[in-house]
Amino acid sequence: MKIQGSVALVTGANRGLGSAFARALLAAGAAKVYAAARDPSTITLEGVVPVRLDVTRPDQIEALARELGDVTLLINNAGIGGSGPVLDPMVIDRLHQQFETNAIGPLRMVQAFAPTMATQSSSAVINVISALSWATLPGITGSYSASKAAAWALSNAMRQELKAQGTEVLSLHVAFMDTDMARGVPGPKSSPDEIARLAIAALEAGKSELLADEVTRSVHAGLTAEPPMYLGMLG
Ligand SMILES: NC(=O)c1ccc[n+]([C@@H]2O[C@H](COP(=O)([O-])OP(=O)(O)OC[C@H]3O[C@@H](n4cnc5c(N)ncnc54)[C@H](OP(=O)(O)O)[C@@H]3O)[C@@H](O)[C@H]2O)c1
């Protein structure tokens, strides 16, 4: 799909990768960018249309879908991290929040906006997933990885079901980026602006999946290594 002339809706657009997507979309010629945030007053980027959206609130999702009848590109970016061992009983609450935000929220968004996108001559969804959908940092990312693995499976299912109406789906897998979410993680991180540009280029090239950096490509290759990376090589 071409970004020029598109009408995009980006969730979690007030900071991190979401704000990078909003900037990249404007630079690539989007006709309109709806920048969604739980608190729209935190949207400071000029040229976008701020809208209120908590992706765990079905009432807000449905109201927004009724209000915005012109969306051609949905970017499911909003997400939460949070870490700790899965054997800690506290993980259950975190797991519910991560599934609601990282997997069920994006699905609800697609359910709500699919009818609008079906009426457009060209439409697409970008689901921001993670290299950690395919591997777990032991004792650290078990619940987050589970939510992103679910998001990946749902992204694949959405692609199959939206094909009939001509809506494309791009899964974006990326390793650590230089945003608040990975603030405490040492080592090299990708620039969110660069990742947003790569994702937009991949969408324009008709790709269904983007492995956006070398670490992500190596984790993906590790799925079929012997032993597979997810059996513990990241530990
Ligand atoms: N950073 C990384 O290393 C990394 C790596 C791989 C994938 N990702 C994924 O990339 C995406 C963007 O993350 P980021 O790195 O930009 O993180 P970030 O800087 O922490 O930003 C997260 C964004 O999501 C929003 N958000 C969280 N819960 C929400 C909810 N219930 N409803 C609406 N918005 C919500 C936040 O809004 P508030 O300001 O209101 O909290 C914020 O705008 C996420 O899906 C994340 O899982 C990140």
The ligand as an SDF file (V2000), in Angstrom:
LIG
                    3D

 48 52  0  0  0  0  0  0  0  0999 V2000
   11.2600   -0.7280   23.0920 N   0  0  0  0  0  0  0  0  0  0  0  0
   11.5890   -1.9410   22.7060 C   0  0  0  0  0  0  0  0  0  0  0  0
   12.7330   -2.3910   22.9050 O   0  0  0  0  0  0  0  0  0  0  0  0
   10.6000   -2.7980   21.9500 C   0  0  0  0  0  0  0  0  0  0  0  0
   11.0630   -3.9400   21.3060 C   0  0  0  0  0  0  0  0  0  0  0  0
   10.1600   -4.7270   20.5780 C   0  0  0  0  0  0  0  0  0  0  0  0
    8.8390   -4.3500   20.4920 C   0  0  0  0  0  0  0  0  0  0  0  0
    8.4170   -3.2200   21.1500 N   0  0  0  0  0  0  0  0  0  0  0  0
    7.0080   -2.8710   21.0080 C   0  0  0  0  0  0  0  0  0  0  0  0
    6.9190   -1.6020   20.3830 O   0  0  0  0  0  0  0  0  0  0  0  0
    5.6920   -0.9700   20.7440 C   0  0  0  0  0  0  0  0  0  0  0  0
    5.9660    0.4450   21.1980 C   0  0  0  0  0  0  0  0  0  0  0  0
    6.7430    0.3780   22.3840 O   0  0  0  0  0  0  0  0  0  0  0  0
    7.7750    1.5290   22.7910 P   0  0  0  0  0  0  0  0  0  0  0  0
    9.1120    0.9280   22.7900 O   0  0  0  0  0  0  0  0  0  0  0  0
    7.5260    2.7600   22.0060 O   0  0  0  0  0  0  0  0  0  0  0  0
    7.3360    1.6930   24.3120 O   0  0  0  0  0  0  0  0  0  0  0  0
    7.0240    2.9710   25.1990 P   0  0  0  0  0  0  0  0  0  0  0  0
    7.9870    4.0580   24.9100 O   0  0  0  0  0  0  0  0  0  0  0  0
    6.9010    2.4340   26.5850 O   0  0  0  0  0  0  0  0  0  0  0  0
    5.5840    3.4430   24.6790 O   0  0  0  0  0  0  0  0  0  0  0  0
    4.4700    2.6290   24.8440 C   0  0  0  0  0  0  0  0  0  0  0  0
    3.2710    3.3330   24.2560 C   0  0  0  0  0  0  0  0  0  0  0  0
    2.1290    2.4820   24.3960 O   0  0  0  0  0  0  0  0  0  0  0  0
    1.1170    3.2400   25.0460 C   0  0  0  0  0  0  0  0  0  0  0  0
    0.1980    2.3910   25.7870 N   0  0  0  0  0  0  0  0  0  0  0  0
    0.4740    1.5050   26.7610 C   0  0  0  0  0  0  0  0  0  0  0  0
   -0.6680    0.9330   27.2100 N   0  0  0  0  0  0  0  0  0  0  0  0
   -1.6760    1.4910   26.4930 C   0  0  0  0  0  0  0  0  0  0  0  0
   -3.0800    1.3270   26.4740 C   0  0  0  0  0  0  0  0  0  0  0  0
   -3.7190    0.4780   27.3210 N   0  0  0  0  0  0  0  0  0  0  0  0
   -3.8120    2.0520   25.5850 N   0  0  0  0  0  0  0  0  0  0  0  0
   -3.1950    2.9080   24.7380 C   0  0  0  0  0  0  0  0  0  0  0  0
   -1.8870    3.1430   24.7340 N   0  0  0  0  0  0  0  0  0  0  0  0
   -1.1270    2.4260   25.5880 C   0  0  0  0  0  0  0  0  0  0  0  0
    1.8610    4.2060   25.9550 C   0  0  0  0  0  0  0  0  0  0  0  0
    0.9960    5.2380   26.3640 O   0  0  0  0  0  0  0  0  0  0  0  0
    1.1600    6.0090   27.7970 P   0  0  0  0  0  0  0  0  0  0  0  0
    2.1190    7.1330   27.5470 O   0  0  0  0  0  0  0  0  0  0  0  0
   -0.2230    6.4430   28.1220 O   0  0  0  0  0  0  0  0  0  0  0  0
    1.7020    5.0060   28.7720 O   0  0  0  0  0  0  0  0  0  0  0  0
    2.9560    4.6410   25.0000 C   0  0  0  0  0  0  0  0  0  0  0  0
    2.4610    5.5790   24.0720 O   0  0  0  0  0  0  0  0  0  0  0  0
    5.0680   -1.8720   21.8300 C   0  0  0  0  0  0  0  0  0  0  0  0
    4.0820   -2.6940   21.2480 O   0  0  0  0  0  0  0  0  0  0  0  0
    6.2490   -2.6950   22.3110 C   0  0  0  0  0  0  0  0  0  0  0  0
    5.8540   -3.9240   22.8850 O   0  0  0  0  0  0  0  0  0  0  0  0
    9.2610   -2.4330   21.8580 C   0  0  0  0  0  0  0  0  0  0  0  0
  1  2  1  0
  2  3  2  0
  2  4  1  0
  4  5  1  0
  4 48  2  0
  5  6  2  0
  6  7  1  0
  7  8  2  0
  8  9  1  0
  8 48  1  0
  9 10  1  0
  9 46  1  0
 10 11  1  0
 11 12  1  0
 11 44  1  0
 12 13  1  0
 13 14  1  0
 14 15  2  0
 14 16  1  0
 14 17  1  0
 17 18  1  0
 18 19  2  0
 18 20  1  0
 18 21  1  0
 21 22  1  0
 22 23  1  0
 23 24  1  0
 23 42  1  0
 24 25  1  0
 25 26  1  0
 25 36  1  0
 26 27  1  0
 26 35  1  0
 27 28  2  0
 28 29  1  0
 29 30  1  0
 29 35  2  0
 30 31  1  0
 30 32  2  0
 32 33  1  0
 33 34  2  0
 34 35  1  0
 36 37  1  0
 36 42  1  0
 37 38  1  0
 38 39  2  0
 38 40  1  0
 38 41  1  0
 42 43  1  0
 44 45  1  0
 44 46  1  0
 46 47  1  0
M  CHG  2   8   1  16  -1
M  END
$$$$
